[in-house]
């Protein structure tokens, strides 16, 4: 079989978008997975989509124009992965809020996945969410959206990233991120608030009790117990957020088309 220059260009454009998704998409962007394995997976997916993916008819002939199209494809994939990752950023932010209320904000550790220092509960919530994400086949949703993106925006087609609608959608995603974080952390924040209120009453009734030191022992246990009881709610929240994530992905692709 003879492969033409146009087919090689098409393959590279498809591969560029897939690599863009792998840079940001949850699970695929994990640093615990070897880069060689991720690149090999991206090449395998690109090979599967090579001859069935729509390609724009006006591919550039010059090197500069082709590099510009490659950068555009990587940006499209990065956008898809970033919108998918918003869900996990919001859940990690919820864990940070819980840590702050539980008094565990000083108990931080280096997370090799993010390459940054995060709190213990933030890591716990993230790993639980990732586990739930895999159970409900969230990674299949990412791959299905990637394949659908080639139908909406053929490989090699120039897009408009300066769209005002896209900017508005990004602002809406930022609002949704903090709304998700506060909503997930609200039960734990309420439990800790009630415990602080109770300690305040104890300190007024029995001033000799050191409620400050007592709080350091009680609040982490109450917070972890609250997280245990709210796990079923977390499953429902992630399932609902995945539906919203799919809608946001399609909307963003329509705005840059």
C-alpha positions in Angstrom: 0.0 0.0 0.0 1.4 3.4 -1.0 0.8 6.2 1.5 0.7 9.7 0.1 2.0 12.9 1.7 -1.6 14.0 2.2 -2.3 10.9 4.2 0.8 11.4 6.4 -0.3 15.0 7.0 -3.8 13.8 8.0 -2.3 11.3 10.4 -0.1 13.9 12.1 -3.1 16.3 12.4 -5.2 13.5 14.1 -2.3 12.6 16.3 -1.8 16.2 17.3 -5.4 16.6 18.6 -5.2 13.3 20.5 -1.9 14.4 22.2 -3.6 17.7 23.1 -6.3 15.7 24.9 -3.8 13.5 26.7 -2.0 16.6 28.0 -5.0 17.7 30.1 -7.7 15.0 30.2 -8.1 13.2 33.6 -6.4 9.8 33.9 -4.6 10.3 30.5 -2.6 13.2 31.9 -1.4 11.2 35.0 2.4 11.4 35.5 2.3 8.0 37.1 1.7 6.6 33.6 4.9 6.3 31.4 5.2 8.8 28.6 6.2 6.0 26.2 2.9 4.2 27.0 0.8 7.4 26.6 2.5 8.3 23.2 2.0 4.7 22.0 -1.7 4.8 23.0 -2.1 8.1 21.2 -0.5 6.6 18.0 -2.7 3.5 18.3 -5.9 5.7 18.6 -4.7 7.9 15.7 -4.1 4.8 13.5 -7.6 3.5 14.3 -9.1 6.9 13.3 -6.8 7.5 10.3 -9.0 6.5 7.4 -12.4 7.1 9.0 -11.9 10.7 10.2 -13.1 13.7 8.2 -10.2 15.8 6.9 -10.5 19.4 5.7 -10.1 19.7 1.9 -7.8 22.7 1.9 -4.7 21.4 3.7 -1.7 23.8 3.5 1.2 23.0 1.2 3.9 25.0 3.0 5.7 23.9 6.2 4.7 27.1 8.1 1.0 26.6 7.3 1.1 23.0 8.3 2.8 23.7 11.6 0.1 26.3 12.3 -2.6 23.6 11.7 -0.7 21.3 14.0 -0.7 23.9 16.8 -4.4 24.5 16.2 -5.1 20.7 16.5 -3.2 20.5 19.8 -5.1 23.5 21.1 -8.4 21.9 20.3 -7.4 18.7 22.1 -6.1 20.7 25.0 -9.5 22.5 25.2 -11.3 19.2 25.3 -9.0 17.8 28.0 -9.2 21.0 30.1 -13.0 21.0 30.1 -13.0 17.3 31.2 -10.4 18.1 33.9 -12.5 20.9 35.4 -14.6 18.3 37.2 -11.5 16.9 39.0 -10.1 20.4 39.8 -13.4 21.3 41.4 -13.4 18.1 43.5 -9.8 18.7 44.6 -10.8 22.2 45.6 -13.6 20.7 47.6 -11.1 18.6 49.4 -8.9 21.7 50.1 -12.0 23.4 51.7 -12.6 20.3 53.8 -9.0 20.3 55.0 -9.2 23.9 55.9 -12.2 23.3 58.2 -10.9 20.0 59.6 -7.5 21.6 60.6 -5.6 19.4 58.2 -4.4 22.1 55.9 -0.9 21.8 57.2 -0.8 18.1 56.5 0.2 18.4 52.8 2.3 16.1 50.6 3.8 16.2 47.2 1.4 14.7 44.6 3.4 13.2 41.7 0.3 13.3 39.5 -0.1 17.1 39.7 3.5 17.8 40.5 2.4 20.1 43.3 1.8 20.0 47.0 -1.9 19.2 47.9 -3.7 18.3 51.1 -4.4 14.8 52.3 -8.2 15.0 52.1 -7.9 16.7 48.7 -5.9 13.7 47.5 -8.4 11.3 49.0 -11.3 13.0 47.3 -9.5 13.1 44.0 -8.6 9.4 44.1 -12.2 8.5 45.1 -13.5 10.6 42.3 -11.1 9.0 39.8 -12.2 5.6 40.9 -15.8 6.5 40.4 -15.0 8.0 37.1 -13.5 4.8 35.9 -16.4 2.7 37.2 -19.0 4.7 35.3 -16.8 4.7 32.1 -15.9 8.3 32.1 -12.8 7.6 30.1 -15.1 6.2 27.4 -16.9 9.5 27.3 -13.6 11.3 26.7 -12.7 9.1 23.8 -16.2 9.3 22.4 -16.1 13.1 22.6 -12.7 13.1 20.9 -14.1 11.0 18.0 -17.1 13.3 17.8 -14.9 16.4 17.7 -13.5 15.2 14.3 -17.1 15.1 13.0 -17.8 18.6 14.2 -14.4 20.1 13.3 -12.5 18.1 10.6 -8.8 17.6 11.2 -6.8 20.5 9.8 -9.7 23.0 9.8 -8.8 26.4 11.2 -10.9 27.4 14.2 -11.7 30.7 16.0 -10.3 30.6 19.5 -11.1 34.3 19.9 -14.8 33.6 19.9 -16.7 35.7 22.6 -19.0 32.8 23.2 -16.0 30.6 24.1 -14.7 33.2 26.6 -18.1 33.3 28.2 -18.2 29.5 28.3 -14.8 29.5 30.1 -16.1 32.0 32.7 -19.1 29.8 33.2 -16.8 26.8 33.7 -14.9 28.7 36.3 -18.1 29.5 38.1 -19.1 25.9 37.9 -15.8 24.8 39.4 -16.2 26.8 42.6 -19.9 26.0 42.8 -19.1 22.3 42.6 -16.3 22.7 45.2 -18.6 24.5 47.7 -21.5 22.1 47.1 -19.4 19.0 47.6 -17.7 20.4 50.7 -20.9 21.9 52.2 -21.9 18.9 54.4 -18.4 18.7 56.0 -18.3 22.5 56.5 -21.7 22.3 58.2 -20.6 19.4 60.5 -17.4 21.3 61.5 -19.4 24.5 62.1 -21.7 22.7 64.4 -18.8 21.2 66.3 -17.2 24.6 66.7 -20.5 26.0 67.9 -20.7 23.2 70.5 -17.1 23.8 71.6 -18.0 27.5 72.0 -20.8 26.5 74.4 -18.6 24.2 76.3 -15.9 26.9 76.7 -18.6 29.2 78.2 -20.0 26.5 80.5 -16.6 25.0 81.6 -13.8 27.5 80.9 -11.2 25.0 82.4 -11.7 22.7 79.3 -9.1 23.4 76.7 -11.5 23.3 73.7 -8.7 24.5 71.3 -6.7 21.3 71.8 -9.8 19.2 72.0 -10.9 20.5 68.6 -7.7 19.4 67.0 -8.6 15.8 68.0 -12.3 15.8 67.3 -12.6 17.8 64.0 -10.5 15.5 61.8 -12.5 12.5 63.0 -15.8 14.2 62.4 -14.7 15.3 59.0 -13.6 11.8 57.9 -16.8 10.3 59.3 -18.8 12.9 57.3 -16.8 12.1 54.1 -17.7 8.4 54.6 -21.4 9.1 54.9 -21.4 11.5 51.9 -19.7 9.1 49.5 -23.1 8.0 48.0 -23.9 11.6 47.3 -20.5 12.1 45.7 -21.2 9.3 43.2 -24.5 10.9 42.2 -22.8 14.3 41.9 -20.0 12.9 39.6 -22.6 11.2 37.4 -24.5 14.5 37.1 -21.3 16.5 36.5 -20.3 14.1 33.7 -23.5 14.9 31.8 -22.9 18.6 32.2 -19.3 18.1 31.1 -20.5 16.4 27.9 -22.8 19.4 27.2 -20.0 21.9 27.8 -17.7 20.1 25.5 -20.1 20.1 22.6 -21.0 23.8 23.3 -17.3 24.8 23.3 -16.6 22.9 20.0 -19.6 24.7 18.4 -18.3 28.1 19.5 -14.9 27.6 17.9 -16.1 25.9 14.8 
